[in-house]
Amino acid sequence: MGLGSYFRLFNAGWVLAREGAFSVLPADALPPSMKLGIGLARIVERPSVRKTGRVDRLNAALNKLGPSFVKFGQTLATRPDIVGPQAAADLSGLQDRMPPFDPALVPGILATALGTKAEALTEISEPVAAASIAQVHRAKLREPGALPKTVAVKMLRPGVSERFHSDTQALYAGARLAETFAPSSRRLKPTEVVKTLDHSMRIELDLRLEAAAISEMAQNIKNDTGFIIPDVQWDQVAQNVLTTTWVDGIPIRDLAAMDAAGIDRKALAAKLLQSFLRHAIRDGFFHADMHPGNLFADPKTGDVVAVDFGIMGRISKRERKFLADILFGFITRDYHLVAQRHFDIGYVPKHQSVDDFTLAIRSIGEPLHGRTAADISMAKVLGQLFVITELFDMQTRPELVLLQKSMVLVEGVARNLDPDLDIWTVAEPVVGDWLRREEGPVGRLEDLAGHFTRMSEALGRVPVLIAEAELTLAEHRAMMANPPNRFINNALVAVLIAAFVVLVLAGWRLLTGNF
């Protein structure tokens, strides 16, 4: 990593501080060390930010800094309860109203990416949405023997891959600086977190993978209601071009238009939150970029319409069980369950006290019960969480970073739709049903089938292990022909016996589900 990465990092810090990025953070609720850092950063803030509290210039600054910084701003825009309504309104322009690239480039991009298949796309409109990574055009798809259909054509911005690479190198530089000069940050694993985000963004830069993600999600939700996604037009898909069916809807941020259309915003908020939980907990595969620019309301059905599947999250059965247990623990006020699961998955080190951590979780959970979303200050909750994570030396789980970020986004959008949203009441049907199924006969049978599958896979590797052991034994015998070394022979036998014991124990643990 060159000096250029550190220069970009410090330049980004200066630009963000100058344009008021640190003014929107809930400093009063943060630990003293973080509060001090924010105070120092605000010294160089523009006088206009101090006077008015507006950070409208921050949009342009984030756009210039690159797509990774825009993603950060998009997240903040969904949380007026954290950054304040004025800052959230100023940042909302980042969601799908970025300056588009030159429309004159579009025909060349399509021809290069799709070849002769680009000819099927006609009546291409001006950009209807432009974000940090790509922009979308409306078009007609005309194929032989089929009626013309309206489609959405998404194209990556020229040069976005290079900008993204510069962003991530700067973020890696920042992570390494934090680990070097702030040892207490190591428990948060900043380098691993950046690596997780880096991987998800690299996937976002290949629209063929986004098409595959849409296809997988469509298969997962084929029997669901309340959540609509477009269909992929595979003949018009390339690394930098994605074509899907056009989906109509009212932008989910346009509350007045939804009210005029007679859409039940409370029901819509519930559908959004429950759909996300269903995808994450049931399927382990979820939309990880659900900011308002990617969400619409179907005026006919009142369902959620989602687009832009470039960033997807995937979690294993273990993490899904963790999420479900955590939510169910808060719903039922079983704080010991919540605390124990944090220990089980490795968030909290084993040397800490489960009972003490239960008490800390209770201090967060109790004030939230019986309150609507409008009554809860997430800024104070996040501040309390920062203190608790430091007190109990909590470790970051990088594989859960996208899930945590997505939950913040979804909860922010849902509470904007319905300020009276009771998160726990809405979540209970999804979480409770899944847990009851997992603990019931069907779930047990599926777990048992999974154990037998893993056991058979392990047993299938036994002949290979035996063949390798026999080959190793033959080689050693050849080496010890003049004369045999008893010590080596005994050591080899001991190793083979140990390997056999390990294999048997591994098979047993797989069979019992404790692997």
N, C-alpha and C positions, 0 to 999 in steps of 0.2 A: 504494500500500500504506500503510495508516494505522498510527498508533502502537499500535492494538489488537493488530496482528500481532506486534509486538516484545514487547508485554506478555505475550501468550500464549506466545511463545517462552521468555522468561525464567522465566515461571511453570512451564512444562514442565521446564526445566532444574533449577529448584529442587526440584520434586516428584520428579524422577528421582534427583537426588543424595540427597535426604532418604531415599528408600526403598531406596537401595542399588544403583541401576542401574549405577553406575560400578564397583562392587565386583566385578562378575562379569566385567569385561573383563580380558584377560591383560596387565596393566600391565608385568610384568617383561620381556615379550618385545617391547614397543613402543619406538619411538625416544624419546629424552629429552624432546622437546617435548610429545609426547602423554602420556608418563608424568607430567610435571609437571602438565598439565591435569587428569588423573584424580586426582592427589594433592590438588589444590586443591578439586576437586568433592567429595571424600570428607570434607572437613572438617566439612560440615554433616550427615553421615550419622547416622542414628539409632543410638544405642548398642547396640540389640538386634541390628542387622546386624553391627556390629563383633564382638560377642561370639559370636554363633551362626553367622554366615555365611548365614543364611536371608533370602531376599528375597520371602517369601510375600505381604507387603503390596504388593509391586510390581505384582502382577496388578490389584488394585483401582485403583492409581494409573494404570496404563496405560489401563485401561478408561475412567476418567474423562477422561483426556487426549484420547482420540479414536481412531478406527479406524486411522489411520496409525501411531500409536505401538504399538497392539496388534499390527500386522503385524511391527513390529520385534521385539517380545517373542516372537512365534511363531517367528521365525527363530532367536533365541537358544535357545529351548527345545529345538531339534533338535540342539544342539551341546554336549553335556556335556563333550566333549573340549576345549572352549574356555572355557566359563563354569563348569564343574564340575558334577558329578552332582546336588548338592543344589539349586543355582540352576535347573538345567534342569528338575528335577522340580517346583519351585515355579512355574515359568513355563508348564509344560505345560497348566495349566488354561485358558490363553488360547485353546487351539486349537479347542475346540468346546463348552466348558462355561461360557460367559458367561451372566450373568443374562438370561432371556428377557424380551421385552416382554409386556404384558398380553394374555393369550389372548382376552379379551373384544373386542379390536380386530380380530381375525382376520376374522369374517364381513363387517364393513364394508369392510375392505381388499379382500377378494376381490370383493365386489359392485361396488365402485367401479372396480376394475381390469378385471374380466372381464364385467361386465354379467350378462345372463341365463345365460351359459356357466358362471358360478360355481355354478349349481344342480346341475351334473353332479358336483361335488366333495362327497362326503358322508363321514360318520364321521371327521371331522377330529380328529386326536389332539392331546394336549398337545405342546408343542415337544419333539422328539427330539434336537435339536442347536441351539445358539444361539451364534453367532459375533459378531464385531464389526460386520459389515455386515448380516447377515440371520439368520433362523432358519428351521428346517425342521420341517414337520409331516407325519405319515403320514396318508393319506386313501384313500378309495375313489373311483375314477372310473367313473361309470355313464353310458354313452352308448347311445342307441337302437340296437338290433340287435347289440350286442356284450356279451360277458360283463364283469362288473365286474373292474377290475384295481386292484391296489395301486399307489399313486403317492406320490412325494415332492413336497410343495408348499413351495417356498422363497419367503419374503417379505422384502423389505427392511425394516429397522427404520424406523419413523416418525422423520423428522427427521435421518436419517443423512447426507443430502446436505449439509445445512447444517453439520453437525459436520465432515464431510470438508473442506469449503471452508475452515473455520477452521484445520484442521490444515495444509493445504497452504500457506495464506498465512503461517503461522508458519514452515514449513519454507523457503519462499522467503525470508523475512526472515533466517533463519539462514544461508542460502546467500549472500545478499548481504553480510551482516556478515563472513562468512569471507573472501569475495573482497576486501572493502575493507581489513580489518585483518590478514589473514594472506595476503599475496601468494603465498606458496608453495603455498597451497591451490588456486590458479587452475588449475594443471595437472590437478587432479581434476575440474574443471568442475562444481562443486556445483550451480549454477543449472540446468545442462542435465540433471543427474541427477535433481533434483527435478521438472523438467518431464517427464521420462520416466515417473517414478512417478506424477505427477499424471495424465498421459494414461491410464495403465493403470487407475488407480483410477476415473476418470470412466467408462471402459468398464464396470468392475465394477458401477457403479451403474445400469446399464441391463440388466435381465435378458433382454431380447430379444436383445442381443448375446451374452450367455452361451449362450442357446439356439442361436444361429448357430454359436458356437464348438464346441459339442458336436456339431452336425451336420457341421461341417468335419472335426473329428478322427475322427468315426465313419467318414467316407469315406476318410480317410487310412489307418486301421488295419483296414479291413474284412478284409484277408487276413492279419493278424497274429494271434499267439497270446500268451497270458500277461498281457494287459492288457484289462480290461473297463470299459466306461463305460455309463451309462444312455441310454435313448432319450427324445427330447423329445416331449411331448404338446402340439402347437402350438396347439390350440384353447384351451388353458388357460395361455397365455403373455401377459404384458403387461410394461410397463416395470418394474413392481415385483413381479411374480409370475412364477415359473417352475415348471412342472410337468413331472416326468420319471417314467419307470418307477422303481419301487422296486428297489434292489439290496441283497441281503443280504450280510453279510460280518462278519468279526471285526475289530474295530479293530486296526490294525497296531501300535499301541503295547502291546496286551495280549499280551505274550509268553507268559504262562502259558496263556491260552485257546487260542492257536495251537498250543502244544505239546500241550495236551490233545486238540485236534482232529487231531493227527498231521500238521500242516502242516510241510513242510521249510523252515525259516526261511532256510537258506543259499540254496536255490533261489529263494525269494521275493525275497531281497535282490538276487540276480542279475537276476531278471526286472524288478525295479523300475529298477535302474540301466540295464540294456540298453534297456528300453522308453523311458526318458527320452532316452537318447542317440539312439535310432532316430528319435524324434519330432523332436528338435532338428536332427540332422545330415541325415537323409534328407528330412524334410518341411519343416523350417524353421518349424515351428509346434508349440509345446509347452505343457504345463500348467505355469504359473509360480507355483503356490501349493501345492506338494506337501508341506505339513506333515502330521504324523501324523493330525490331525483330519480330513483329507480323503482318507485312504487306508485301505483295508480288505483283508482276505485272504478269498478265496472258500473256504469250508470244503470244498467238493466238489472243486474243481480245483487249489487252491493258487495261483490266479492273483491278480494285483493288481487291486483294484477301486478306481477313482478317482471322486470326486465334486467338486463346486464348481469350475466352469470359468470363474469370474468374471475371473480374472487369467490371461491367455494371453500367451505370448511369440512373437514372429515375427522371424526373422532372414533376411537375403538369402543367396543362393548364395555370395557372397564370405565372409560371416561363418561360414557353415556349413563352408566349406573351411578357414577359419582354425581353427575349433574342432577339426575332424578332424585337421588337421596337428599342432596342439599336442598333442592326446592321443596321436596315433601317435608323435610325437617322444619323448614321455616313455616310452611303452610300449617303443620300440626303443632308447631312450637316445641318440637323435639330437638332442642339445641345440642343435646349430647350426641345424637345421631349426626348432626351437622359437623360437630367438632371431631368425632371419631373418623368420619370420612376424609377430613382434611389430613389426618394422620395417616390413614390407610393409603392414600394416593401419593403421599410424600410432600404435600404442601408445608406441613409442620414437622420439624425434626422430632425423632422419637424421644429425645431427652427432655422435651417439654411436657408439661402436665396437661392431660386431657381435660381434667376437671377445671383447671384454670382457664383453658381455652374455651371450654363450654360457657364459662361465666362471661368471657369477652364477647362471644357470639350472641349470648342472651342480651347483652347491653346494646347490640345493634338491632336485633330482631324485635324485641318487645316494643320499642317506640314506633315500629312500622306497622304493627297489627292494628286493624280497625281504622287505619288512615287511608284516605284516597291519595292518588298520585299528586294532586295539587297541594296536599298538606305535608308532603315529604320533601325535605331539602336534601337532594342527592349530594350537594356540595359538602354538607355536614357529614353525611354517611361516608362519603369517600375519604374525607379527612380522618374520620374515626378508623376507617379501614387501614389507612396509611400508618397510623399509630400502632394498631394491633399487629400488622405485619412486621413492624420493626421490633415490637416488644417480644414476639414469639419466634423471631428469626425465621419467618416464613420464606419458603423457596418458590421461585417462579417455575411453572410447568409450561415450557414453550409451546407444547402441542395444544394447549388450551387457550393460547393468546387470541387466536381468531374467534373462538367461541365467546370469550369474555368481551372482546371488542364488539362482536355482533349483538350480544345481549344488551350492551349499552345503547347501540343504535336502535334496536327494535323497541326497547322500553321507552326511549326518548320519543320515537315516532308515535307509539301507542298512547303515551300520556298527552301528546299534543292533540291527538284526535279526541281523547276522552280524559279531561282533567280529573274526573271522578273515578278513574279506573282503579279497581281493587285488584292488584296484580296477583295476589295469592288465590283469590276466588276464581279468577279466569284461568290460572295455571293448573288448578287442582284436577279438573277432569282429564287432562292430557297426562299429567305426571302420575296421578293416582291409578288410572287405567293401565298405564304401561307397567308400573311396579306390580300391580295385582296380577297382571298377565305373566310377568317374569317370575314371580314367586309361585304361580299356579302350575298345574300339570303340564300345560303347553310349554311354558318357559323352561320347566325342568327337563322335559323331553328334548327340547332344542339344545339345552346346555349339554345333556348327556350325549346327544348325537355329535356335537362339536368335540367333546372329549374323545369319543371313539374315532372321529376323523383324524384328530391330531395323533392319537395312539397308533392308528394304522399307518400314518405317514412316518412316524418314528420307527415303527417295525419295518416299514419298507426300506429304511436306510440301513437296517442291520446287516444284510448281505454285503453291502458296500463296505461297512466298517470291518466285517470279518475278513473280507478279501484284502483290505488294506493292512489289517493286522497280520494276516498270513504272509503277505509280501514283505512286510517289515521284519517278521520273524525269519523268513528265508534269507533276507539280506544280512541279518545279524549272524545267522548260522554260517553263512559263507565267509563272513569277516572273521569269525572265531574258529575257523577250521583248524588253524595251527597255533597253539592248541586252544580249546574253548576256554573262555574266561567265565568262571563260575559266578563271579560277582555280577557281571553284565547279564548272564542268563537269568539269575535270580531277579535282577532289577526289571528285566523285560517281562518276566512272568508276573511280577507285582504290578507293573503298569497295565498289562492286559486284564488282570483280575480287577484292578481299580476301574478300568474303562467299562468292564462288564457290569460292575456294581452301579456305576453312575448311570449306565443305560437303563438298568432295571429300575432304579429310583426315579429317573426321569419319566419312564413309562408309567410308573405308579402315580406320580404327581399329575401327569397329563390325564390319567384315568379318573382321578379324584377331583380334578379341576383346580388344583393348587399349584400349577406350573407357573 
